[in-house]
Amino acid sequence: MNAGAALDDSGRLSEREAGHVGDRGVSLRWILVHMIEEYARHNGHADLVRERIDGVTGA
């Protein structure tokens, strides 16, 4: 990634990757939003595991 890249800059996915997304063209904005979504989803899973181990909720 270029430090001077704009969020509306775009790239193309491979055909295999596009099969999961539905389109080959993606913007840097799209990539960053989906990375944040995935991070949040997995972070939530880690919280559930930690809560089962130590019993502390909402920490």
N, CA and C atoms as an extended XYZ file, in Angstrom:
177
Properties=species:S:1:pos:R:3:atomname:S:1:resname:S:1:resid:I:1 pbc="F F F"
N         0.850       -1.176        0.000 N   MET     1
C         0.000        0.000        0.000 CA  MET     1
C         0.894        1.237        0.000 C   MET     1
N         0.514        2.197       -0.750 N   ASN     2
C         1.234        3.453       -0.878 CA  ASN     2
C         0.720        4.438        0.173 C   ASN     2
N         1.615        5.091        0.896 N   ALA     3
C         1.205        6.048        1.930 CA  ALA     3
C         0.404        7.206        1.353 C   ALA     3
N         0.568        7.491        0.080 N   GLY     4
C        -0.158        8.578       -0.550 CA  GLY     4
C        -1.435        8.124       -1.256 C   GLY     4
N        -1.821        6.880       -1.046 N   ALA     5
C        -3.009        6.348       -1.719 CA  ALA     5
C        -4.280        6.981       -1.153 C   ALA     5
N        -5.243        7.202       -2.028 N   ALA     6
C        -6.544        7.734       -1.616 CA  ALA     6
C        -7.498        6.574       -1.345 C   ALA     6
N        -8.488        6.802       -0.487 N   LEU     7
C        -9.440        5.753       -0.148 CA  LEU     7
C       -10.261        5.308       -1.349 C   LEU     7
N       -10.369        6.147       -2.359 N   ASP     8
C       -11.133        5.775       -3.542 CA  ASP     8
C       -10.282        5.109       -4.624 C   ASP     8
N        -8.965        4.946       -4.375 N   ASP     9
C        -8.120        4.205       -5.314 CA  ASP     9
C        -8.633        2.769       -5.364 C   ASP     9
N        -8.532        2.157       -6.536 N   SER    10
C        -9.098        0.826       -6.666 CA  SER    10
C        -8.083       -0.176       -7.175 C   SER    10
N        -8.443       -1.426       -7.007 N   GLY    11
C        -7.640       -2.531       -7.484 CA  GLY    11
C        -8.564       -3.638       -7.952 C   GLY    11
N        -7.969       -4.737       -8.398 N   ARG    12
C        -8.779       -5.845       -8.898 CA  ARG    12
C        -8.416       -7.118       -8.149 C   ARG    12
N        -9.448       -7.888       -7.821 N   LEU    13
C        -9.265       -9.176       -7.166 CA  LEU    13
C        -9.119      -10.267       -8.215 C   LEU    13
N        -8.545      -11.381       -7.808 N   SER    14
C        -8.501      -12.534       -8.708 CA  SER    14
C        -9.925      -13.067       -8.874 C   SER    14
N       -10.136      -13.879       -9.883 N   GLU    15
C       -11.478      -14.438      -10.105 CA  GLU    15
C       -11.936      -15.262       -8.910 C   GLU    15
N       -11.026      -15.999       -8.289 N   ARG    16
C       -11.371      -16.835       -7.128 CA  ARG    16
C       -11.824      -15.963       -5.965 C   ARG    16
N       -11.064      -14.906       -5.664 N   GLU    17
C       -11.433      -13.995       -4.577 CA  GLU    17
C       -12.722      -13.250       -4.895 C   GLU    17
N       -12.905      -12.880       -6.150 N   ALA    18
C       -14.109      -12.153       -6.548 CA  ALA    18
C       -15.352      -13.013       -6.369 C   ALA    18
N       -15.195      -14.333       -6.416 N   GLY    19
C       -16.323      -15.228       -6.202 CA  GLY    19
C       -16.917      -15.068       -4.813 C   GLY    19
N       -16.099      -14.725       -3.825 N   HIS    20
C       -16.565      -14.521       -2.449 CA  HIS    20
C       -17.171      -13.133       -2.270 C   HIS    20
N       -16.679      -12.177       -3.014 N   VAL    21
C       -17.078      -10.777       -2.866 CA  VAL    21
C       -18.210      -10.414       -3.812 C   VAL    21
N       -18.178      -10.976       -5.005 N   GLY    22
C       -19.199      -10.689       -5.994 CA  GLY    22
C       -18.769       -9.692       -7.060 C   GLY    22
N       -17.580       -9.106       -6.909 N   ASP    23
C       -17.097       -8.121       -7.880 CA  ASP    23
C       -15.579       -8.139       -7.845 C   ASP    23
N       -14.958       -7.964       -8.981 N   ARG    24
C       -13.486       -7.962       -9.030 CA  ARG    24
C       -12.889       -6.629       -8.619 C   ARG    24
N       -13.625       -5.535       -8.812 N   GLY    25
C       -13.093       -4.213       -8.492 CA  GLY    25
C       -13.390       -3.838       -7.049 C   GLY    25
N       -12.357       -3.448       -6.308 N   VAL    26
C       -12.528       -3.016       -4.922 CA  VAL    26
C       -11.702       -1.754       -4.676 C   VAL    26
N       -12.191       -0.902       -3.787 N   SER    27
C       -11.451        0.312       -3.438 CA  SER    27
C       -10.661        0.070       -2.154 C   SER    27
N        -9.697        0.917       -1.907 N   LEU    28
C        -8.945        0.848       -0.664 CA  LEU    28
C        -9.889        1.034        0.520 C   LEU    28
N       -10.890        1.889        0.370 N   ARG    29
C       -11.888        2.098        1.418 CA  ARG    29
C       -12.608        0.779        1.741 C   ARG    29
N       -13.019        0.042        0.707 N   TRP    30
C       -13.712       -1.233        0.882 CA  TRP    30
C       -12.823       -2.216        1.645 C   TRP    30
N       -11.550       -2.289        1.250 N   ILE    31
C       -10.611       -3.203        1.903 CA  ILE    31
C       -10.464       -2.856        3.380 C   ILE    31
N       -10.258       -1.585        3.701 N   LEU    32
C       -10.064       -1.180        5.089 CA  LEU    32
C       -11.310       -1.425        5.938 C   LEU    32
N       -12.489       -1.126        5.395 N   VAL    33
C       -13.736       -1.358        6.137 CA  VAL    33
C       -13.899       -2.845        6.446 C   VAL    33
N       -13.635       -3.703        5.481 N   HIS    34
C       -13.790       -5.133        5.705 CA  HIS    34
C       -12.730       -5.689        6.644 C   HIS    34
N       -11.531       -5.118        6.641 N   MET    35
C       -10.517       -5.532        7.608 CA  MET    35
C       -10.957       -5.175        9.026 C   MET    35
N       -11.532       -3.995        9.210 N   ILE    36
C       -12.024       -3.583       10.526 CA  ILE    36
C       -13.168       -4.493       10.967 C   ILE    36
N       -14.088       -4.808       10.042 N   GLU    37
C       -15.207       -5.701       10.373 CA  GLU    37
C       -14.704       -7.069       10.819 C   GLU    37
N       -13.752       -7.630       10.090 N   GLU    38
C       -13.221       -8.945       10.443 CA  GLU    38
C       -12.496       -8.907       11.783 C   GLU    38
N       -11.719       -7.863       12.016 N   TYR    39
C       -11.017       -7.719       13.289 CA  TYR    39
C       -12.018       -7.668       14.439 C   TYR    39
N       -13.069       -6.866       14.283 N   ALA    40
C       -14.083       -6.742       15.338 CA  ALA    40
C       -14.787       -8.068       15.579 C   ALA    40
N       -15.094       -8.785       14.523 N   ARG    41
C       -15.772      -10.081       14.651 CA  ARG    41
C       -14.915      -11.059       15.434 C   ARG    41
N       -13.638      -11.152       15.094 N   HIS    42
C       -12.764      -12.102       15.769 CA  HIS    42
C       -12.402      -11.638       17.172 C   HIS    42
N       -12.333      -10.350       17.392 N   ASN    43
C       -12.087       -9.831       18.720 CA  ASN    43
C       -13.239      -10.223       19.640 C   ASN    43
N       -14.462      -10.180       19.145 N   GLY    44
C       -15.628      -10.608       19.914 CA  GLY    44
C       -15.545      -12.076       20.277 C   GLY    44
N       -15.067      -12.902       19.353 N   HIS    45
C       -14.909      -14.324       19.637 CA  HIS    45
C       -13.878      -14.533       20.745 C   HIS    45
N       -12.790      -13.782       20.703 N   ALA    46
C       -11.756      -13.908       21.727 CA  ALA    46
C       -12.304      -13.505       23.089 C   ALA    46
N       -13.173      -12.496       23.136 N   ASP    47
C       -13.785      -12.094       24.406 CA  ASP    47
C       -14.632      -13.219       24.983 C   ASP    47
N       -15.380      -13.910       24.137 N   LEU    48
C       -16.200      -15.020       24.612 CA  LEU    48
C       -15.344      -16.130       25.210 C   LEU    48
N       -14.234      -16.449       24.559 N   VAL    49
C       -13.328      -17.481       25.070 CA  VAL    49
C       -12.728      -17.026       26.399 C   VAL    49
N       -12.261      -15.785       26.461 N   ARG    50
C       -11.669      -15.279       27.701 CA  ARG    50
C       -12.684      -15.299       28.839 C   ARG    50
N       -13.925      -14.905       28.572 N   GLU    51
C       -14.962      -14.900       29.612 CA  GLU    51
C       -15.209      -16.303       30.144 C   GLU    51
N       -15.154      -17.313       29.270 N   ARG    52
C       -15.337      -18.699       29.723 CA  ARG    52
C       -14.167      -19.137       30.583 C   ARG    52
N       -12.982      -18.631       30.308 N   ILE    53
C       -11.787      -19.057       31.055 CA  ILE    53
C       -11.737      -18.374       32.422 C   ILE    53
N       -11.886      -17.048       32.448 N   ASP    54
C       -11.693      -16.336       33.726 CA  ASP    54
C       -12.999      -15.898       34.408 C   ASP    54
N       -14.133      -16.038       33.733 N   GLY    55
C       -15.418      -15.719       34.345 CA  GLY    55
C       -15.726      -14.242       34.452 C   GLY    55
N       -14.812      -13.372       34.023 N   VAL    56
C       -15.028      -11.932       34.111 CA  VAL    56
C       -15.751      -11.470       32.844 C   VAL    56
N       -16.855      -10.753       33.006 N   THR    57
C       -17.574      -10.232       31.851 CA  THR    57
C       -17.498       -8.719       31.830 C   THR    57
N       -17.519       -8.155       30.642 N   GLY    58
C       -17.523       -6.700       30.489 CA  GLY    58
C       -16.219       -6.015       30.854 C   GLY    58
N       -15.130       -6.756       30.936 N   ALA    59
C       -13.848       -6.150       31.304 CA  ALA    59
C       -13.121       -5.633       30.112 C   ALA    59
